[in-house]
Amino acid sequence: MTIIHLAIFGIGNVGSTLIKQINILKSDLLKRQNIELNIPVITNSKLAFYAEALDCN
C-alpha cells in the first residue's frame, strides 16, 4: 500500500472543495489503486489544524 500525506494550505473555497473531494474518493482510491490519502495538516495564514498522531514509519 502507498500512503500519501497531504498538507493543505488554504481552507477557503479551493481548499475546502479539495478536502471534500478527497474524502469522497478516499475509499475508492484505497480499493482500486491501493493508495491511502491522509491530510495531517490543514492551515492558512492565521490558523493550523494538525492530526493528533502521525505515524511516519
N, C-alpha and C positions, 0 to 999 in steps of 0.2 A: 504494500500500500504506500502511496505517496501522500505525504502530509504537507500542505501549504498553509503557512501562517501569513495573513494579510494584515497590514496596518492601514487603516482608513484615515486619511487626513481630509477633514471637511465633512461635517454632518448636516449640510444643507440639503438642497434638492437632489443634487447628483449623488452625494454620499449616502443619503438615506435610501434613495432608489437602488443604488448598488447593493446595499445591505439587504434590502428586501429581495432582490433578485438572487443573491447568494443563498439566502435562507430557503427560497423556493426550490432552487436547483441542487442544494447540498446533498440530499439523499439520493437523487438521481445520479449525480457525479460519482458518489461512492459505489453505487450498484453497478453502473455501466463502465466507468473508467478506473475504478479503484483509487479515486482521489478524494482525500478528506480536506475540506477547506475550513480553516479556523480564522476568526477575527479576534485576536487577543488585545488589540489596541484600536480604539476609535477616539479621534482627537480633532480639535480645531484650535484656533489661536488662544482661546480662553479656558478650555476645559478638556480633560482627557479621561477616558474610561479604560481601565486595564482589567484583563481577566485575572481572577484570583490566583489561579495556578496554571503555569505553563510548563509542560514537560518538554524540554528541548533535547532530550536524549534520543 
